[in-house]
Amino acid sequence: MISFISGNGTSRQSLVDDRLEAVKALRIAAIKFRQTAPHGRDYVGAEHQYEIDLAAWRQRQQHLATLIDEVDNEAYALTQIPGRP
């Protein structure tokens, strides 16, 4: 998702800054999210459920990493579009 840079719209710098602020917040969220990983010690006697929950957690972690990359790439792409600063 890349915004169109126009003379009457939001400045390029503001669009980039907003995305970079979002990336920073998402990275903080990713650090916090790592603390929610399932631990085998909490699944004694339910190892199968641990594997299911760990797989779901890993998928969520990957979604978050993908979102961070996408928004960061948008910020970079905005710097490459000719037009209004």
Backbone torsions as a table, in degrees:
resi	resn	phi	psi	omega
1	MET	NA	109.0	179.5
2	ILE	-118.8	128.8	178.6
3	SER	-72.1	151.9	174.8
4	PHE	-85.9	130.4	179.2
5	ILE	-89.2	116.8	179.4
6	SER	-130.5	162.8	-178.8
7	GLY	-64.8	-26.1	-176.8
8	ASN	-101.7	-2.1	-174.4
9	GLY	-96.8	-167.3	177.7
10	THR	-65.5	142.5	-178.7
11	SER	-65.9	150.9	177.2
12	ARG	-55.0	-46.2	-177.4
13	GLN	-60.5	-40.1	178.3
14	SER	-65.3	-40.8	177.9
15	LEU	-62.8	-42.9	178.9
16	VAL	-66.4	-48.1	-178.8
17	ASP	-58.9	-42.3	179.1
18	ASP	-60.2	-42.0	179.9
19	ARG	-69.1	-40.1	179.5
20	LEU	-66.5	-35.5	175.2
21	GLU	-65.5	-40.1	177.8
22	ALA	-64.2	-41.6	178.4
23	VAL	-61.1	-43.3	178.9
24	LYS	-60.1	-45.3	179.4
25	ALA	-65.8	-39.5	178.6
26	LEU	-65.5	-36.9	177.5
27	ARG	-65.6	-39.1	175.4
28	ILE	-63.5	-43.5	178.0
29	ALA	-61.1	-39.1	179.7
30	ALA	-63.7	-39.6	177.3
31	ILE	-63.4	-46.1	178.7
32	LYS	-64.1	-38.6	-178.2
33	PHE	-64.0	-34.4	178.4
34	ARG	-57.4	-28.0	-179.8
35	GLN	-72.6	-10.9	-178.7
36	THR	-96.1	6.2	-178.6
37	ALA	-58.5	138.5	176.3
38	PRO	-62.6	145.4	178.3
39	HIS	-117.1	133.4	-179.7
40	GLY	-54.4	-32.6	-178.9
41	ARG	-62.9	-19.6	179.6
42	ASP	-89.5	-0.7	-175.0
43	TYR	-124.2	27.6	179.8
44	VAL	-58.9	124.3	-178.0
45	GLY	86.3	-3.7	-179.4
46	ALA	-135.9	46.7	-175.3
47	GLU	-59.3	-36.1	179.2
48	HIS	-62.2	-41.7	178.6
49	GLN	-66.2	-34.6	176.4
50	TYR	-59.5	-45.8	179.5
51	GLU	-62.0	-40.5	178.7
52	ILE	-64.3	-47.9	-178.4
53	ASP	-67.2	-37.2	178.6
54	LEU	-65.6	-40.7	177.8
55	ALA	-63.2	-41.3	178.8
56	ALA	-65.4	-41.5	179.0
57	TRP	-62.9	-44.2	179.0
58	ARG	-61.6	-38.1	178.6
59	GLN	-65.0	-42.4	176.8
60	ARG	-62.2	-42.3	178.6
61	GLN	-60.6	-40.4	179.5
62	GLN	-67.2	-39.6	176.8
63	HIS	-59.6	-42.7	179.7
64	LEU	-65.4	-42.6	178.1
65	ALA	-62.7	-40.2	178.7
66	THR	-64.1	-43.5	178.8
67	LEU	-61.1	-43.2	178.3
68	ILE	-58.9	-47.4	179.7
69	ASP	-61.6	-43.1	-178.3
70	GLU	-62.7	-46.9	-177.8
71	VAL	-68.4	-39.1	176.8
72	ASP	-63.2	-41.8	177.4
73	ASN	-65.0	-35.2	176.1
74	GLU	-61.8	-44.1	-179.8
75	ALA	-59.8	-44.4	179.3
76	TYR	-64.5	-46.1	-178.2
77	ALA	-58.9	-37.1	179.1
78	LEU	-62.7	-30.5	179.6
79	THR	-73.9	-14.4	-175.9
80	GLN	-98.8	-8.0	-177.8
81	ILE	-82.0	125.9	176.9
82	PRO	-66.6	153.2	176.7
83	GLY	134.1	-157.3	-176.3
84	ARG	-57.6	137.2	177.9
85	PRO	-67.1	NA	NA
